[in-house]
């Protein structure tokens, strides 16, 4: 095999170049996943030990290589234990980008296509408008590919038809079901009072509460669209793919939900932008703020 270059006892080939490139790409993606958390320091510590082991092994320092080799062997198990939450996020990220999650597959597979349609947006929009006007907090999850049984079973199963009165009564402040999220799938309210994963991102503005963090966390870990109504200001926000779009009008909310449910192309506002950058929308030209998780 032809060599690219040779440094002392190291012979570098094209296969080595591809190998180094792929490993560098993997390490970079892991760093992006761990960035902003305490785990990144542990990651760099383990990476330093692995690189040191490779150097002493290449230099044929047998005793030190044996000691570091024993540590790296145990280190794999230790890394799985230490990075369990991060590994789970990484696998969820891979699952969201597979071909089985694409819109083309959703259109082809009949049972997945049935789960997308049949949702009447009129009672949802009327209910959201009333909730925002009365500063009533709300958290609604829209799913088109999965019933989200794991999250639905954390609350109370309803499997009820969508209606304005039902949604308003669920999020009424004195209702026993208001504290949690509502999951909508296949044109029905599947469950209420559901517990959602909370985002640990440090880029979410501190003035946003647990409801917004739960919405962003759910959109990070699942292929869903999450609608949030602020209890303090009545502001309507949408979380999608870990991005929070704030201060949306009813027209903007309806457009985003419709495009999500029926696989239409995302508008310009669907791009991830820095925190609190203003962006124009096609509906009314008003600005909306987006927070990248």
LINGINOR-V336485 format. One line per field, one symbol per residue. ss: DSSP state (A for helix, B for strand, O for the rest). phi: phi as a letter, one per 40 degrees, with the letter a starting at -180 (. if undefined). A space follows every 10 residues. Layout:
ss->???
phi->???
//
This chain:
ss->OOBBBBBOOB BBBAAAAAAA AAAAAAAAAA AAAAOOOOAA AAAAAAAAAA AAAAAAAAOO OAAAAAAAAA AAAAAAAAAA AAOAAAAAAA AAAAAAOOAA AOAAAAAAOA AAAAOOOOOO AAAAAAAAAA AAAOOOOBBB BBBOOOOOAA AAOOOBBBBB BOOAAAAAAA OOOOOOOOOO BBBBBOOBBB BBBBOOOOOO OOOOOOOOOA AAAAAAAAAA AOOBBBBBBO OOOOOBBBBB OOBBBBOOOA AAAAAAAAAA AOOOOOOAAA OOOOOOBBBB OOOOOOBBBB BBO
phi->.cccabbfcc bbbccccccc cccccccccc ccccdgbccc cccccccccc cccccccccg cccccccccc cccccccccc ccbdcccccc ccccccbccc cccccccccc cccccccgcc cdcccccccc ccccfbcaab bbbbbacfcd ccccbbcbfb ccaccccccc cddcccbcci bbbbaggbcc abfccbcccb ccccdccccc cccccccccc cbcbbbbbbc ccbgcbbbba fgbbbbfccc cccccccccc cbfccccdcc ccbcdgccac bccbgccbcb bcc
//
